[in-house]
Amino acid sequence: MKGEDIMAKRYGDRYWEKEAPVEIRTRQLILRYYQQAGKLQVAHYFTDRDGREVVTRTVTLDQEDLQLHPQARDLLVGVMEEWAP
């Protein structure tokens, strides 16, 4: 059975409507962590000339997917350890 076939969805497709995330903003990124859903969203944003926030891209990292693919998890953990002060 493929990894994608055995991944259970904890919250369904609309976890972002059911759970308030922990949100951290940097100058260019928004990080949203949905602990119960096992999701980490990384979004790029900017403020346009009219002062409106524009989100250009969002990537969602899935806990179960990374658990099923240890090489991907290890790469992510390794990068975070390398970047830590």
C-alpha positions in Angstrom: 0.0 0.0 0.0 1.4 3.5 -0.9 2.2 6.0 1.8 -0.4 8.4 0.4 -3.1 5.7 0.6 -2.5 5.0 4.3 -2.3 8.7 5.5 -5.3 9.4 7.7 -6.8 12.8 7.7 -7.2 13.9 11.3 -9.3 16.9 10.7 -10.7 16.6 7.2 -10.0 19.2 4.5 -10.9 22.3 6.6 -8.7 21.9 9.7 -7.9 25.7 9.4 -11.5 26.4 10.2 -11.7 24.1 13.2 -8.4 25.0 15.0 -6.8 28.3 15.8 -3.1 28.0 14.9 0.0 29.3 16.7 1.1 32.0 14.3 4.5 33.6 14.0 5.4 36.3 11.5 8.8 37.4 10.2 9.5 40.1 7.7 8.5 37.8 4.8 7.0 34.7 6.2 3.9 33.6 8.1 4.3 30.3 10.0 1.0 28.7 11.2 1.2 25.6 13.3 -2.0 23.5 13.7 -1.0 21.1 16.4 -4.1 19.0 16.5 -4.2 18.6 12.7 -0.5 17.9 12.5 0.1 20.7 9.9 2.7 23.5 9.6 1.9 26.1 7.0 4.7 28.4 5.7 3.4 31.3 3.7 5.3 34.1 1.8 3.7 37.5 2.0 4.3 41.2 1.3 2.5 44.5 1.8 1.4 46.2 -1.4 1.4 49.9 -2.1 -2.1 50.3 -0.7 -1.0 48.7 2.6 -2.8 45.4 2.0 -1.2 42.1 2.9 -0.7 39.9 -0.1 0.0 36.2 0.5 1.8 34.8 -2.6 2.5 31.2 -1.7 1.6 28.8 1.0 3.2 25.4 1.6 1.7 22.9 4.1 4.0 20.4 5.8 2.1 17.3 7.0 3.2 15.4 10.1 2.0 12.1 8.9 3.6 12.5 5.5 7.0 13.4 7.1 6.7 10.4 9.5 6.1 8.1 6.5 9.1 9.6 4.7 12.0 9.7 7.2 14.5 11.1 4.6 12.3 14.2 4.1 11.9 14.6 7.9 15.6 14.2 8.5 16.4 16.8 5.9 14.1 19.3 7.4 15.4 18.6 10.9 19.0 18.8 9.7 18.4 22.2 8.1 16.7 23.6 11.2 19.6 22.3 13.4 22.1 23.9 10.9 20.3 27.2 11.0 19.9 27.3 14.8 22.4 29.7 16.5 
